[in-house]
Amino acid sequence: MKKKFVIRVLSIISVTFIIGLVLIFSAPSIGINAGDRAVRNAGGTMNTSQVEWIVDETTASYRLTGLVISLVSGFGIITNGYALYKEI
């Protein structure tokens, strides 16, 4: 029973880790899309520094979110992997 639970948790945490990595690597395109949306919402013209700020901050936010998710789930993978190793 305990082994099944650890394997289930390990698989869920692994998926969460992959989601974090996807967020990290797709952050630049998400930031560019946010900048494009801001320009469209402003009527097609916008100050370049404002667009650059929106792109940079959105990219940084998604990259940080992905980093936190990956670090927490990576630590969970290590601890659950060790628990599974000790049980075998």
C-alpha positions in Angstrom: 0.0 0.0 0.0 2.7 2.4 1.0 4.7 1.6 -2.2 1.7 2.4 -4.4 1.1 5.7 -2.7 4.8 6.7 -3.1 4.7 5.8 -6.8 1.5 7.8 -7.3 2.9 10.8 -5.5 6.2 10.5 -7.4 4.3 10.5 -10.8 2.2 13.6 -9.8 5.3 15.5 -8.6 7.1 14.5 -11.8 4.3 16.0 -13.9 4.4 19.1 -11.8 8.1 19.4 -12.4 7.6 19.2 -16.1 4.9 21.9 -16.0 7.5 24.1 -14.2 10.0 23.5 -16.9 7.5 24.3 -19.6 6.7 27.6 -17.9 10.4 28.4 -17.7 11.1 27.7 -21.3 7.9 29.3 -22.7 8.2 32.5 -20.6 9.7 34.6 -23.4 6.9 33.8 -25.8 4.3 34.5 -23.2 6.0 37.8 -22.5 6.0 38.8 -26.2 2.4 37.8 -26.5 1.5 40.0 -23.5 3.4 42.9 -25.1 1.5 42.4 -28.4 -1.8 42.4 -26.6 -0.9 45.6 -24.8 -0.1 47.3 -28.0 -3.4 46.1 -29.6 -5.4 47.2 -26.5 -3.7 50.6 -26.7 -5.0 51.1 -30.3 -1.9 50.0 -32.2 0.6 52.5 -30.8 2.5 52.5 -27.6 5.7 53.9 -26.1 8.5 51.4 -26.8 9.8 51.5 -23.2 6.3 50.6 -21.9 6.1 47.6 -24.3 9.6 46.5 -23.3 8.7 46.8 -19.6 5.6 44.7 -20.1 7.5 42.0 -22.0 10.3 41.9 -19.5 8.1 41.8 -16.4 5.7 39.2 -17.8 8.7 37.1 -18.8 10.3 37.4 -15.4 7.1 36.6 -13.6 6.4 33.4 -15.6 10.1 32.4 -15.3 10.0 32.9 -11.5 6.8 30.9 -11.2 8.2 28.1 -13.2 11.4 28.1 -11.2 9.5 27.9 -7.9 7.3 25.1 -9.2 10.3 23.2 -10.5 12.4 23.6 -7.4 9.6 22.5 -5.0 8.6 19.5 -7.1 12.3 18.6 -7.8 12.9 18.5 -4.1 9.7 16.3 -3.8 11.0 14.0 -6.5 14.3 13.5 -4.6 12.6 12.9 -1.2 10.0 10.5 -2.6 12.5 8.7 -4.7 14.6 8.2 -1.6 11.6 6.9 0.3 10.8 4.5 -2.6 14.5 3.4 -2.6 14.5 2.7 1.1 11.3 0.6 0.8 12.6 -1.6 -1.9 
